[in-house]
Amino acid sequence: MPRLFPWLQAAPLALVLAVFLLVPVAMLVIVSFYDYDSFSLIPAFVLTNYREVFASFVTWQTYLKTLYFAGITWAVTLGLGFWLAYFLAFVVQNQTLRTVLFVLCTVPFWTSNLIRMIAWVPFLGRNGILNGTLLATGVIKEPLEFLLFSDFSVILAFVHLYTLFMVVPIFNTMMRIDRRLLEAARDMGAGFWQTLWCVILPLCKPGIGIGSIFVVVLVMGDFATVRLMSGGQSASVGLMIANQIGLMQYPAAAANAVVLLAMVLLMVGAMLRVIDIRKEL
């Protein structure tokens, strides 16, 4: 009986994962091999949907565009998240002030993602606040067209939405660093950048890994941000899947979802090989 006790403890979670994760993924894989017409699904085993995924130049461009969005967003959120977490963990010494500033970072999450994205439209538009201010001050002579409904606005929205997912795990890792290590580095003659590179950054790798997984996974599967902020000028795999579902092309959407899932799992696996996040967990 004592040997069965750990298995009994894990059984409820295993059941939940099986029902709400493994079964839907299995159904997704099965449907991805179905055939379809304009009106219905045709249960069959065909490779047409996967051929369309791998043989279409437009589909490859869409996947590369999604990777582009994920890469740029990851780089920007990592830079912003790391330094914001550093400021909160090492510069701010007062615990009350640190808590207040951290709560302020979460204020945008008190509203929905859709509202936060819509808020950028009057600010970045051709006749928006930013263009109006730049024109009034003489910085520019005509409105900037790239601010809205472009890749720039999509990445800006992604950074706005997901930077906190990078800040929190890095901040949590930094707060666990023994301050005596920093004092020892300074006593040994290490400067700021040497201490940052040789002491702080290696100890923050688990937090960076967790934050990177959050950001990359969220961006790879996002479709609402691309649809709204690009104004139909850009595409992503998530948006392509949403459009296929809207056209009732469920097997094609399932095939793209399976390929996207495999791609995300490979990326997460590569991150886990580079950074051991078990130290953080």
N, C-alpha and C positions, 0 to 999 in steps of 0.2 A: 504493500500500500504506500509506504513512503516514496517509492520510486515513481508511482503514478501521480503523486500529488503535484509536481511541477507541470505535468502534462494537463492535469485537470485545471490548473490555474491558467494555462495558456489557451485552453480550449475555447472559451467565449470570444477572445480576440481573434483566434484563428477562424472561428465560424463567421464572425462579422466580416473579416477580410475576404473569406471565400464567397460570401453572398454578395457583398457590395463592391468587390474588386475583381476577383478571379472570374466569376460568372459573367459580368458585363464585358470584360476583355475577351473572354472566350466567344461570346456571342458576336462581338465586333469582328473577330477574326473570321468566324464562320460566314457572316453576312458579306465580308469583303470578297468572298469567292462566288457570291451569287451573281446571276445575270439579272437584267432589268429592262423594262421598256418604259414607255411614257406613262403607264398607268399602274404597273404592279411590279413586285419582286418575283423573280423566277428562281426557285431553289435549284441550284445546279453547282457544279464545280468547274468554274472557268477562271482563266488567268487574264481575262481581258482588262479588268480593272487595274491590275498591277502593270500590265503592259502599257496602259495609258499613263500611269504614273511615271514609269522609267523611260518611256520612249518620247514623251512630250517635252519639247524644248521650253515651252511656256511654263510647264510644271516645274522643271528644273530651275528656271529663273525665279519662280515663286519661292522655292525652297532656299535658294541662295539669298534672296531678299530677306527671308525670315532669319537666316543665320546672320546676315548683315545687321539687322535690327538688334538681334540678341547680343552680338559682339560689341557693337557700339554702346548699347545700353549697359552691358556688363562693365565695360571699361569706365564709363562715366560714373555709374553708381558706386563702383569700387573706389574711385578716387574721392568722390564726395563722402561716401559712407565711412571710409577709413579715417579721413581727417576730422570729420564731425565726431566720430566715436573717440578719436584721440583727444579732441578738445574736451569732451565731456568726462573722459576717464582720467586724464592727467593734468589738464590745465585748470579745470574747475575743481577746487578743493572743498568748497562748502557742499555738504551732502544735500541740504535743502535746495540750494540753487541748482545743483546737478539734477535733482528730481524734477524741479520745475521746468528746466530746459528740455529734459527728456520728454516730459508730458507735452510740451509745446511742439515737439517733433511729431507727435502723434495726432495733433489737432486736425490735419487734413483727412485723417482716416475716420473722422466723425461724420463725414458726408460720403455719399456713394461715389464710386469711380466715375460714373457718367456725369454727375454734376461737376466734378473737378475738371473733367475734360472740357465740358461745355464752357466753363469759366475762362478757358484760354482763348475761345473764339473772339469775343469782343476785345481782348487785349492784343491779339496778334493779327487781326484782320487788316485788310488794306486801309480801311478807315478807322482802325482800332486805336486804342490808347497809345501803344508803343510807337506806331507810325506817326500819329498825331503829335506826340511829344518830340520825336526826332525832327519832324518837319518844322515845328514851331521854333526849335532851338537852332535850326540851320545846319544840323549835322548831316542831313540828307536833303536832296532836292526833289525826290519823288519817292512814293511809298515803296517799301521793300516787299516784293512779291513772294519771297521764299519763306516768310515767317509762318504762314498758315497754308493748310492743304498741301503739304510737302513732306518729304522724309524728315526734314528738320523738326516740324511740328509733331510728327509721330514719335521721334526719339525724345523730344522734350517732354511729351506726355508720359512716355514710359519712365523716364528718369523721375518725374514728379510722382508717379504712382508707386514706384518700386524701390526708391532709395532707402526707405526705412527698413525694408527687408534685408538690406546689406548692413545698415547701421546697428541694428539690434544684436545680431550674433557677434559682430566684431567688438562692440562695446562690452558685451558679456564676457568675451575672452580677455579683453584688456583689463577688466576689473579683477580678474583672477590672477593677473601677473603679480608676482611678489615684488614689491617696491624695492626690496633690498638688492635685487638683481640690477636695477637701474643705478642704485647708489654704488654698487660694486663696479659697474661699468664706468661710471664717472671717476671713481677712485683710481681706476686703472688708466685713466687718461683718455677715455673715449669721448668724442664730441657728440653733438646732438644727432647728426646723420649716421654716425657709426653705431651709436646705441640703438637708433631706430632700425637700422638694417640688420644688425647682428643679434639684437636681443628682442625687441618688441615685435618686429615682423615675423620671425620664425615662430614665436609663441602665439601669434594671432592667426596662423594658418588654418586651424580648425574652424574658427569663426569666419574667415574669408571663404573657406570651402562651403560652409552651410549657406552663407549669404549668396554665394555664386550660384548654388543649386536653386535656391529660391528664385532669384532674378531670371536666370536662363530658362527655367521651366515655365515661369509665368509669361515671359515674353514670347516663347515659342508657341504657346497655346492661345495667345491673345488674338482676338479678332475685332472686338468692338472699338478698341483704340485706333487700330489701323483704318477701319471703315470711317470713323468720325473725323479723325485728325488729318487724314490724307485727302479727304473729299473725293475718294474714288481714284486718286492718282497713283496709289501704291497698293500692293497686295501682300498677303501673307498666307501661310498654309492654313492657319485657323480661319481666316476669312474665306479662303477657297472652299474649305470644308463646310462652312456655314452657308455659302452660296449653293453648294451641291445639295445640301439638306433642304434648302428652300425650293430647289427644283425637283425634289423627291428622287434624287439620284443617290439613294442610300448606299448601295454597294460601292460606288465610286468614292463616296465620302468615307466609308469604312476603310477602304484600302488606303486612302491618304492618311487616315487616323492611325492605322497600324504602322505605316512607314514613319510617320511623325513620332509615334511612341517609341519605335525602335531607335530612331535618331536621338531622341532625348535621353533614352536609357544609355546609349553609347556615350553620350557627352557626360552624363552623370557618372558613369563608370570610369571614364577617363579622369574626371575630377577626383574621384575617390582613390584612384591609384596614385595621384600626385599628392593629395592631402588626406591625412588620416583624421576624419572627423569624429572617430570614436573617442578621442581624447576630450572632445567637447561634450559628448553625450554621456 
